[in-house]
């Protein structure tokens, strides 16, 4: 719990603690999980960041597809992969 709190308190200081590159820090600032993966991030840890960022699985899926979240959700609904119940 202390690490997410430290990140939330001062993102840039947290990133400097782990020697993130300028490109990685920019991806953090822009909440671009896909870019973090491209820059070598471990998906397990990035899933934790997505939670801290307040991103849902659909948000990350939309990033991967280069789509708006609403369009991504609509695509999932049309394919039967996303249902409302």
CNS distance restraints for C-alpha pairs under 8 A (distance, minus, plus):
assign (resid   1 and name CA) (resid   5 and name CA) 6.45 0.50 0.50
assign (resid   2 and name CA) (resid   6 and name CA) 6.05 0.50 0.50
assign (resid   3 and name CA) (resid   7 and name CA) 6.12 0.50 0.50
assign (resid   4 and name CA) (resid   8 and name CA) 6.04 0.50 0.50
assign (resid   4 and name CA) (resid  52 and name CA) 6.82 0.50 0.50
assign (resid   5 and name CA) (resid   9 and name CA) 5.98 0.50 0.50
assign (resid   6 and name CA) (resid  10 and name CA) 6.31 0.50 0.50
assign (resid   6 and name CA) (resid  11 and name CA) 7.52 0.50 0.50
assign (resid   6 and name CA) (resid  14 and name CA) 6.63 0.50 0.50
assign (resid   7 and name CA) (resid  11 and name CA) 4.70 0.50 0.50
assign (resid   7 and name CA) (resid  12 and name CA) 7.96 0.50 0.50
assign (resid   7 and name CA) (resid  13 and name CA) 7.85 0.50 0.50
assign (resid   7 and name CA) (resid  14 and name CA) 5.39 0.50 0.50
assign (resid   7 and name CA) (resid  15 and name CA) 7.90 0.50 0.50
assign (resid   8 and name CA) (resid  52 and name CA) 7.94 0.50 0.50
assign (resid  10 and name CA) (resid  14 and name CA) 6.23 0.50 0.50
assign (resid  11 and name CA) (resid  15 and name CA) 6.17 0.50 0.50
assign (resid  12 and name CA) (resid  16 and name CA) 6.17 0.50 0.50
assign (resid  12 and name CA) (resid  25 and name CA) 7.40 0.50 0.50
assign (resid  13 and name CA) (resid  17 and name CA) 6.24 0.50 0.50
assign (resid  14 and name CA) (resid  18 and name CA) 6.90 0.50 0.50
assign (resid  15 and name CA) (resid  19 and name CA) 6.32 0.50 0.50
assign (resid  15 and name CA) (resid  20 and name CA) 5.57 0.50 0.50
assign (resid  15 and name CA) (resid  25 and name CA) 6.62 0.50 0.50
assign (resid  16 and name CA) (resid  20 and name CA) 6.04 0.50 0.50
assign (resid  20 and name CA) (resid  24 and name CA) 5.72 0.50 0.50
assign (resid  20 and name CA) (resid  25 and name CA) 6.13 0.50 0.50
assign (resid  21 and name CA) (resid  25 and name CA) 6.19 0.50 0.50
assign (resid  22 and name CA) (resid  26 and name CA) 6.13 0.50 0.50
assign (resid  23 and name CA) (resid  27 and name CA) 6.26 0.50 0.50
assign (resid  23 and name CA) (resid  39 and name CA) 7.94 0.50 0.50
assign (resid  24 and name CA) (resid  28 and name CA) 6.25 0.50 0.50
assign (resid  24 and name CA) (resid  35 and name CA) 7.97 0.50 0.50
assign (resid  24 and name CA) (resid  36 and name CA) 6.27 0.50 0.50
assign (resid  24 and name CA) (resid  39 and name CA) 6.86 0.50 0.50
assign (resid  25 and name CA) (resid  29 and name CA) 6.19 0.50 0.50
assign (resid  26 and name CA) (resid  30 and name CA) 6.12 0.50 0.50
assign (resid  27 and name CA) (resid  31 and name CA) 5.88 0.50 0.50
assign (resid  27 and name CA) (resid  32 and name CA) 5.01 0.50 0.50
assign (resid  27 and name CA) (resid  33 and name CA) 7.09 0.50 0.50
assign (resid  27 and name CA) (resid  35 and name CA) 6.10 0.50 0.50
assign (resid  27 and name CA) (resid  36 and name CA) 6.10 0.50 0.50
assign (resid  28 and name CA) (resid  32 and name CA) 6.36 0.50 0.50
assign (resid  28 and name CA) (resid  33 and name CA) 7.55 0.50 0.50
assign (resid  28 and name CA) (resid  36 and name CA) 7.53 0.50 0.50
assign (resid  31 and name CA) (resid  50 and name CA) 7.86 0.50 0.50
assign (resid  31 and name CA) (resid  53 and name CA) 6.75 0.50 0.50
assign (resid  32 and name CA) (resid  36 and name CA) 6.52 0.50 0.50
assign (resid  32 and name CA) (resid  63 and name CA) 7.49 0.50 0.50
assign (resid  33 and name CA) (resid  37 and name CA) 6.39 0.50 0.50
assign (resid  33 and name CA) (resid  46 and name CA) 6.69 0.50 0.50
assign (resid  33 and name CA) (resid  50 and name CA) 6.98 0.50 0.50
assign (resid  33 and name CA) (resid  60 and name CA) 6.79 0.50 0.50
assign (resid  33 and name CA) (resid  63 and name CA) 7.63 0.50 0.50
assign (resid  34 and name CA) (resid  38 and name CA) 6.30 0.50 0.50
assign (resid  34 and name CA) (resid  60 and name CA) 7.36 0.50 0.50
assign (resid  34 and name CA) (resid  63 and name CA) 6.40 0.50 0.50
assign (resid  34 and name CA) (resid  64 and name CA) 6.08 0.50 0.50
assign (resid  35 and name CA) (resid  39 and name CA) 6.12 0.50 0.50
assign (resid  36 and name CA) (resid  40 and name CA) 6.50 0.50 0.50
assign (resid  36 and name CA) (resid  41 and name CA) 5.30 0.50 0.50
assign (resid  36 and name CA) (resid  46 and name CA) 7.55 0.50 0.50
assign (resid  37 and name CA) (resid  41 and name CA) 4.57 0.50 0.50
assign (resid  37 and name CA) (resid  42 and name CA) 6.68 0.50 0.50
assign (resid  37 and name CA) (resid  43 and name CA) 6.70 0.50 0.50
assign (resid  37 and name CA) (resid  46 and name CA) 7.67 0.50 0.50
assign (resid  41 and name CA) (resid  45 and name CA) 7.49 0.50 0.50
assign (resid  41 and name CA) (resid  46 and name CA) 6.68 0.50 0.50
assign (resid  42 and name CA) (resid  46 and name CA) 6.14 0.50 0.50
assign (resid  43 and name CA) (resid  47 and name CA) 5.95 0.50 0.50
assign (resid  44 and name CA) (resid  48 and name CA) 6.86 0.50 0.50
assign (resid  45 and name CA) (resid  49 and name CA) 6.50 0.50 0.50
assign (resid  46 and name CA) (resid  50 and name CA) 6.08 0.50 0.50
assign (resid  47 and name CA) (resid  51 and name CA) 6.43 0.50 0.50
assign (resid  48 and name CA) (resid  52 and name CA) 6.39 0.50 0.50
assign (resid  49 and name CA) (resid  53 and name CA) 5.95 0.50 0.50
assign (resid  50 and name CA) (resid  54 and name CA) 6.14 0.50 0.50
assign (resid  50 and name CA) (resid  55 and name CA) 5.05 0.50 0.50
assign (resid  50 and name CA) (resid  56 and name CA) 7.18 0.50 0.50
assign (resid  50 and name CA) (resid  60 and name CA) 7.77 0.50 0.50
assign (resid  51 and name CA) (resid  55 and name CA) 5.76 0.50 0.50
assign (resid  51 and name CA) (resid  56 and name CA) 7.22 0.50 0.50
assign (resid  55 and name CA) (resid  59 and name CA) 5.59 0.50 0.50
assign (resid  55 and name CA) (resid  60 and name CA) 6.81 0.50 0.50
assign (resid  56 and name CA) (resid  60 and name CA) 6.52 0.50 0.50
assign (resid  57 and name CA) (resid  61 and name CA) 6.05 0.50 0.50
assign (resid  58 and name CA) (resid  62 and name CA) 5.97 0.50 0.50
assign (resid  58 and name CA) (resid  69 and name CA) 6.56 0.50 0.50
assign (resid  58 and name CA) (resid  72 and name CA) 7.05 0.50 0.50
assign (resid  58 and name CA) (resid  73 and name CA) 6.73 0.50 0.50
assign (resid  59 and name CA) (resid  63 and name CA) 6.37 0.50 0.50
assign (resid  59 and name CA) (resid  69 and name CA) 5.70 0.50 0.50
assign (resid  60 and name CA) (resid  64 and name CA) 6.28 0.50 0.50
assign (resid  61 and name CA) (resid  65 and name CA) 6.29 0.50 0.50
assign (resid  61 and name CA) (resid  72 and name CA) 7.37 0.50 0.50
assign (resid  62 and name CA) (resid  66 and name CA) 5.86 0.50 0.50
assign (resid  62 and name CA) (resid  67 and name CA) 4.88 0.50 0.50
assign (resid  62 and name CA) (resid  68 and name CA) 5.95 0.50 0.50
assign (resid  62 and name CA) (resid  69 and name CA) 5.26 0.50 0.50
assign (resid  62 and name CA) (resid  71 and name CA) 7.99 0.50 0.50
assign (resid  62 and name CA) (resid  72 and name CA) 5.46 0.50 0.50
assign (resid  63 and name CA) (resid  67 and name CA) 6.28 0.50 0.50
assign (resid  63 and name CA) (resid  68 and name CA) 7.73 0.50 0.50
assign (resid  63 and name CA) (resid  69 and name CA) 8.00 0.50 0.50
assign (resid  65 and name CA) (resid  72 and name CA) 7.95 0.50 0.50
assign (resid  67 and name CA) (resid  71 and name CA) 6.37 0.50 0.50
assign (resid  67 and name CA) (resid  72 and name CA) 6.11 0.50 0.50
assign (resid  68 and name CA) (resid  72 and name CA) 6.22 0.50 0.50
assign (resid  69 and name CA) (resid  73 and name CA) 6.14 0.50 0.50
assign (resid  70 and name CA) (resid  74 and name CA) 6.12 0.50 0.50
assign (resid  71 and name CA) (resid  75 and name CA) 6.14 0.50 0.50
assign (resid  72 and name CA) (resid  76 and name CA) 6.31 0.50 0.50
assign (resid  73 and name CA) (resid  77 and name CA) 6.13 0.50 0.50
assign (resid  73 and name CA) (resid  82 and name CA) 7.20 0.50 0.50
assign (resid  74 and name CA) (resid  78 and name CA) 6.11 0.50 0.50
assign (resid  75 and name CA) (resid  79 and name CA) 6.26 0.50 0.50
assign (resid  76 and name CA) (resid  80 and name CA) 6.14 0.50 0.50
assign (resid  76 and name CA) (resid  81 and name CA) 5.01 0.50 0.50
assign (resid  76 and name CA) (resid  82 and name CA) 5.08 0.50 0.50
assign (resid  77 and name CA) (resid  81 and name CA) 5.95 0.50 0.50
assign (resid  77 and name CA) (resid  82 and name CA) 4.70 0.50 0.50
assign (resid  77 and name CA) (resid  83 and name CA) 6.14 0.50 0.50
